[in-house]
Amino acid sequence: MREEKCSCGCSDNSSGCASSASSRSVYACAGASNVGKISYELAIELHKRGEYGISCAVGVGADLCGFVEGAAKSYHTNLLIDGCPVSCLKQMFDNKGIDNYDHIIVTEMGIAKEGNFDYDPAVIAELTTQIHNMGL
């Protein structure tokens, strides 16, 4: 693992950031739509519940601060929450050779993609229940 300081001040993927030392990390889509925002809010909810440590997908994509190494650890499980079937997170992890993940797509969970950021906040609880029902 690289021991470099990045602009957020962390020397790895956990110190000084919201993520924890959990062996389960969640990554969210950064899409410019309602399902992108829902993906992120859902990841935050799973983190707050202590079920996953939220981590930075952009850090993985940019090869920064040990994020790739942290996500790729063999004992580590990642949950990728993509907003739509384009599946940018999944493609990014696949391109990095990281295969220890579960993958969900918000639009395949009954949410229509719209070109805005509006959604009913109750959808987060509904999706959290669906995730639990999947055993994730």
C-alpha positions, 0 to 999 in steps of 0.5 A, a space after each residue: 500500500 502506498 504511504 502518500 499524503 493526499 489532499 484530504 490529509 489521509 495516508 490510507 482509505 480510512 483515517 481522517 475520512 468517513 469510512 471505517 476499518 470495516 471489512 465491508 465497504 459501500 460505494 455509491 454512484 456519482 450520477 447526475 440524476 435522482 438515482 445517483 443521489 439516491 445511491 449516495 444517500 443509500 450508501 450513507 444510510 448503510 454507513 450510519 447503521 454500521 453495516 458498511 463503512 462508506 468509501 470513496 469511489 473517486 479515490 478508487 478510480 483515481 488510484 489515490 491514497 490506498 483506496 484500490 488496495 483497500 477495496 481489493 483486499 481478499 477478506 474485504 467485501 464491497 457493495 457497489 450501488 449504481 444508479 442505472 444500468 450503465 453501471 459505472 462503479 461495476 465497470 470501474 471495479 472490473 477495470 481495476 481487477 477488483 472482483 470482491 463485490 456485490 452489485 445493485 442497481 437502483 433502477 432495477 429496484 423499482 426506481 425510475 431514473 429522472 433528469 433531476 435530483 428529486 425523490 421521496 426520502 422514504 425510498 431510502 428506507 424501502 431500498 435498505 429493506 430490499 438490500 437486507 432481503 437480498 442478504 447484503 
